[in-house]
Amino acid sequence: MANGNGSNARRIVPFVVALFFIWGFATVLNDVLIPKLKGLFELSYTEVMLTQFCFFLGYLFFSIPAGFLLSRVGYVRGIIAGLLLMGLGYLLFVPAALIGAYPGFLAALFIVAGGITILQVAANPLIALLGKPEGAHSRLTLAQAFNSIGTTVGPRIGSALLLATGVAIPAVARFSPATLAAYRQKEAYALQWPFLAFACLLALLAVVFWSLRRAQLPTVEKAASVGATFALLKNPRLAFGMLSIFIYVGAEVSIGSLLTNYLMQPSVLAISAKDAADTLVYYWGGAMVGRFIGSVALRVVSAGRALTVCAIVACLLAATSAVSAGMVAAVTLLAVGLFNSIQFPTIFTLAIEGEAADTPEASALLCMSIVGGAVIPVITGAVADRIGLSLALFVPAFCYVWIAVYGWIGRNPATKLSAQRA
């Protein structure tokens, strides 16, 4: 695969970076949607975590097909396909709202996730390849910082659009089953408009990429196949990287998904749903600040060692919050975002080091591992239903232990950790 270092390639960089913002904004809207759906449909933590389950399940089903798509149509056309599929998912919020049914929203989110998966499979390796190889860690971390800008502004905008009327069903709506059904349909109907606007924005961005489809970019040198893709797992660096992405995303999503309800607890801050959702800006904002810092620091600090330190601190913060109360519990959990900052991009670039022409397939495998965001939050929700929301934070805390281990074993160059290819 040739690196794209020419002026034509540089023209597309700002638009690729914009994709990181777009899917960050889209993903974090789930964190705001969760308390709304939980209250509207009177769901348990386990049931409402199906929102994240269905969303992140898309990564499992769409990642390998996304790799095949890139090998046939290239990066830009693959990005266009991802944007259009994502927009289609948001259009499906209309029928979901019309029938006022929870499963309708789950199906729409699954399609949205399919589009985001294609974008991630394309954009993560592309931004790493648009420049010198030694700057890949820093470049991807910087791009992920713009992802964090999306996750930072998303909760504030989402809370204003989705939580302005609160999350509890008013007593008047419970007068009869028909009144309750009508209330739910009305509230669900109001949810569709922000997502329709987002669908229009995605269509516009797809047009922009179509105009840039002839830019000189890194090319895929061979067609992918299922066998060839999974054969890459002979490389332990990539295989452990997949496990690390699975665990990391699960931990990050678990905390982000439960944070609004966590802060609403009388034992923590006892604030309203809207105020709690607004407070998410500190969790995701910490990740944003950390990624801008990391994009500079990783030019001089070993990526593996930095990953180990950040994972250890995140583990300690989550565990401290689990056994604390009040402002201490809130601040320590919000601070996890700062130390989450470099973890995903660093794991990703450590895992694809040395893959060269196999980068799209390796990227597909790593993006498939984002399905951890479907599995671990459901486990965390089930634990919360049984022993309480605070103690459930030990689930993501334990996840960070493995991330620290991966950072330590991945601190050496790829050639020292990779297995010999057949």
Long-range contacts (C-beta under 8 A, 24 or more apart in sequence): 1-129, 1-218, 1-219, 1-220, 1-221, 1-356, 1-357, 1-359, 2-218, 2-219, 3-129, 3-130, 3-131, 3-132, 3-133, 3-218, 4-129, 4-130, 4-215, 4-216, 4-217, 4-218, 5-130, 5-131, 5-132, 6-216, 8-215, 8-216, 8-217, 9-130, 9-215, 9-216, 9-217, 9-218, 10-130, 11-212, 11-215, 12-76, 12-130, 12-212, 12-215, 12-217, 13-127, 13-130, 15-205, 15-208, 15-209, 15-212, 16-79, 16-123, 16-126, 16-127, 16-130, 16-143, 17-127, 17-143, 17-146, 18-146, 18-205, 19-79, 19-119, 19-123, 19-205, 20-123, 20-127, 20-143, 20-144, 20-146, 20-147, 20-150, 21-146, 21-147, 21-149, 21-150, 22-119, 22-150, 22-201, 22-202, 22-205, 23-86, 23-116, 23-119, 23-120, 23-147, 23-150, 24-146, 24-147, 24-148, 24-149, 24-150, 24-151, 24-154, 25-150, 25-151, 25-153, 25-154, 26-86, 26-112, 26-116, 26-150, 26-154, 26-198, 27-55, 27-116, 27-151, 27-154, 28-150, 28-151, 28-154, 28-155, 28-158, 28-256, 28-280, 28-284, 29-154, 29-158, 29-162, 29-194, 30-55, 30-109, 30-257, 31-154, 31-155, 31-158, 31-256, 31-257, 31-259, 31-260, 31-277, 31-280, 32-154, 32-155, 32-158, 32-159, 32-162, 32-163, 32-260, 32-277, 32-280, 33-105, 33-158, 33-162, 33-191, 34-257, 34-260, 34-261, 35-163, 35-167, 35-260, 35-261, 35-264, 35-273, 35-276, 35-277, 36-162, 36-163, 36-167, 36-187, 36-191, 36-273, 37-102, 37-105, 38-167, 38-261, 39-166, 39-167, 39-168, 39-169, 39-273, 40-167, 40-169, 40-184, 40-187, 40-188, 41-102, 41-184, 42-169, 43-102, 44-381, 44-385, 45-258, 45-261, 45-381, 45-382, 45-384, 45-385, 45-389, 46-378, 46-381, 46-382, 46-385, 48-381, 49-257, 49-377, 49-378, 49-380, 49-381, 50-106, 50-378, 51-105, 51-106, 51-109, 51-257, 52-253, 52-257, 52-373, 52-374, 52-377, 52-378, 53-374, 53-375, 53-377, 53-378, 54-106, 54-107, 54-109, 54-110, 54-113, 54-374, 55-109, 55-110, 55-112, 55-113, 55-373, 55-374, 56-113, 56-249, 56-253, 56-370, 56-371, 56-372, 56-373, 56-374, 56-375, 56-377, 57-110, 57-113, 57-371, 57-374, 58-109, 58-110, 58-111, 58-112, 58-113, 58-114, 58-116, 58-117, 59-113, 59-117, 59-120, 59-367, 59-368, 59-369, 59-370, 59-371, 59-373, 59-374, 60-368, 60-371, 60-374, 61-114, 62-113, 62-114, 62-117, 62-118, 63-117, 63-121, 63-364, 63-365, 63-367, 63-368, 63-370, 64-226, 64-229, 64-364, 64-365, 64-368, 66-117, 66-118, 66-121, 66-122, 66-364, 66-367, 67-121, 67-224, 67-229, 67-360, 67-361, 67-363, 67-364, 67-365, 68-224, 69-118, 70-121, 70-122, 70-220, 70-224, 70-360, 70-364, 71-220, 71-222, 71-223, 71-224, 71-360, 71-361, 72-223, 74-217, 74-219, 74-220, 75-122, 75-126, 75-217, 75-218, 76-209, 76-212, 76-213, 76-215, 76-217, 77-213, 78-118, 78-121, 78-122, 79-118, 79-119, 79-122, 79-123, 79-209, 80-206, 80-209, 80-210, 80-213, 81-118, 82-115, 82-116, 82-117, 82-118, 82-119, 82-122, 83-115, 83-119, 83-202, 83-203, 83-205, 83-206, 83-209, 84-115, 84-202, 84-203, 84-206, 85-111, 85-114, 85-115, 85-118, 86-111, 86-112, 86-114, 86-115, 86-116, 86-119, 86-202, 87-115, 87-198, 87-199, 87-200, 87-202, 87-203, 87-206, 88-115, 88-199, 89-113, 89-114, 89-115, 90-195, 90-196, 90-198, 90-199, 90-202, 91-196, 91-199, 93-191, 93-192, 93-195, 93-196, 94-192, 94-196, 96-188, 96-192, 97-185, 97-188, 97-189, 97-190, 97-191, 97-192, 98-185, 98-189, 99-185, 100-181, 100-184, 100-185, 100-187, 100-188, 100-189, 101-188, 105-188, 105-191, 115-202, 117-367, 117-370, 120-363, 120-367, 120-370, 121-360, 121-363, 121-364, 121-367, 122-363, 124-348, 124-363, 124-366, 124-367, 125-352, 125-359, 125-360, 125-362, 125-363, 126-217, 126-218, 128-348, 128-349, 128-352, 128-359, 129-218, 129-359, 130-217, 130-218, 135-299, 136-349, 136-353, 137-298, 137-303, 137-345, 137-346, 137-349, 137-350, 138-294, 138-295, 138-296, 138-298, 138-299, 139-295, 140-345, 140-348, 140-349, 141-291, 141-294, 141-295, 141-298, 141-342, 141-345, 141-346, 142-291, 142-292, 142-295, 143-345, 144-291, 144-341, 144-344, 144-345, 145-288, 145-291, 145-292, 145-294, 145-295, 145-341, 147-291, 148-284, 148-285, 148-287, 148-288, 148-290, 148-291, 148-341, 149-288, 151-284, 151-287, 151-288, 152-281, 152-284, 152-285, 152-287, 152-288, 153-281, 154-284, 155-277, 155-278, 155-280, 155-281, 155-284, 156-278, 156-281, 158-194, 158-277, 159-273, 159-274, 159-277, 159-278, 159-280, 160-274, 161-193, 161-194, 162-191, 162-194, 163-273, 163-274, 163-277, 164-274, 165-190, 166-272, 166-273, 166-274, 167-273, 220-357, 220-360, 221-357, 222-357, 224-360, 224-361, 224-364, 228-358, 228-361, 229-361, 229-364, 229-365, 230-365, 231-422, 232-355, 232-358, 232-361, 232-362, 232-365, 233-365, 234-419, 234-421, 234-422, 235-354, 235-355, 235-418, 235-419, 235-421, 236-417, 236-418, 236-419, 237-350, 237-351, 237-353, 237-354, 237-410, 237-414, 237-417, 237-418, 238-351, 238-352, 238-355, 238-362, 238-365, 238-366, 240-351, 240-406, 240-409, 240-410, 241-347, 241-348, 241-350, 241-351, 241-352, 241-366, 241-369, 241-406, 241-410, 242-351, 242-365, 242-366, 242-368, 242-369, 243-369, 243-402, 243-406, 244-347, 244-351, 244-369, 244-402, 244-403, 244-406, 245-344, 245-347, 245-348, 245-351, 245-366, 245-369, 245-370, 245-372, 246-369, 246-370, 246-371, 246-372, 246-375, 247-372, 247-376, 247-399, 247-402, 247-403, 248-343, 248-344, 248-347, 248-372, 248-399, 248-403, 249-344, 249-369, 249-370, 249-372, 249-373, 249-376, 250-372, 250-373, 250-375, 250-376, 250-377, 250-379, 250-396, 250-399, 251-314, 251-318, 251-376, 251-395, 251-396, 251-397, 251-399, 251-400, 251-403, 252-340, 252-343, 252-344, 252-373, 252-396, 253-372, 253-373, 253-376, 253-377, 254-376, 254-377, 254-380, 254-395, 254-396, 254-399, 255-283, 255-318, 255-333, 255-336, 255-393, 255-396, 256-280, 256-283, 256-284, 257-377, 257-380, 257-381, 258-377, 258-380, 258-381, 258-384, 258-389, 258-392, 259-283, 259-333, 259-334, 261-389, 262-333, 262-389, 262-390, 263-330, 265-389, 265-390, 267-325, 267-326, 267-329, 267-390, 268-325, 268-326, 268-329, 268-330, 268-390, 269-326, 269-327, 269-330, 279-330, 279-334, 282-334, 282-337, 283-333, 283-334, 283-336, 283-337, 284-337, 285-337, 286-334, 286-335, 286-336, 286-337, 286-338, 286-339, 286-340, 286-341, 287-337, 287-338, 287-340, 287-341, 288-341, 289-338, 289-341, 290-337, 290-338, 290-339, 290-340, 290-341, 290-342, 291-341, 291-342, 291-345, 293-341, 294-341, 294-342, 294-345, 294-346, 298-342, 298-346, 302-411, 303-346, 303-349, 303-350, 303-407, 303-410, 303-411, 304-346, 304-350, 304-407, 304-408, 304-409, 304-410, 304-411, 304-412, 305-407, 305-408, 305-411, 306-342, 306-346, 306-407, 307-342, 307-343, 307-346, 307-347, 307-350, 307-403, 307-404, 307-406, 307-407, 307-410, 308-404, 308-405, 308-407, 308-408, 308-411, 309-407, 310-339, 310-340, 310-341, 310-342, 310-343, 310-407, 311-339, 311-343, 311-400, 311-401, 311-403, 311-404, 311-407, 312-400, 312-404, 313-339, 314-339, 314-340, 314-343, 314-400, 314-403, 315-397, 315-398, 315-400, 315-401, 315-404, 318-393, 318-394, 318-396, 318-397, 318-400, 319-393, 319-394, 319-397, 321-390, 321-393, 322-390, 322-391, 322-392, 322-393, 322-394, 322-397, 323-390, 329-390, 333-393, 343-403, 346-407, 347-403, 347-406, 350-406, 350-407, 350-410, 351-410, 353-413, 353-414, 354-414, 354-415, 354-418
